[in-house]
Amino acid sequence: MKATIKAAPLLLPVLLGLALLLTATGRAAASFNDDHALAFFFRSDCPFCHQFAPVLKQFGEENKFFIYPFSLDGAGLPPFSQPLRATPAITSLFSPRVVPATYLVNVHNRRFIRIAEGMVRAEDLQKTLEQIKNDKALLARLDAESDEGAGI
């Protein structure tokens, strides 16, 4: 029997916390990648999602980001064959306007920012990520201790 992962809206903080533990490197000072993860929203019948998924998977591996694959229709796609179900609460919180949609999430406070909509190149993801890292005001809002679970 195939196991399926189902995530309730209240489970998101637990899952995000678990990702931090799974991606921790044991260093005294946490790196940007230890404090942040990527949330990827897709549909299994979306051709752009199928094209983008391997790009995002490779980007995540190269940049050491944990990726939360959220399926809007419950089905997976390569390389995310066992995605998390995007519950109405999660979908409402992130509000993906199109798929694929990718968000940078602070795993401590669950604040997030959209970094890509649609099919984008890995170079564009990297450029957007670098812009966020270099924007001290934006980074401060993303890493703020209040307003848990809010988009910025």
Beta strands, then each sheet from edge to edge (+ up, - down):
strand 1: 36-42
strand 2: 67-71
strand 3: 84-85
strand 4: 101-106
strand 5: 112-117
sheet 1: 3+ 2+ 1+ 4- 5+
end
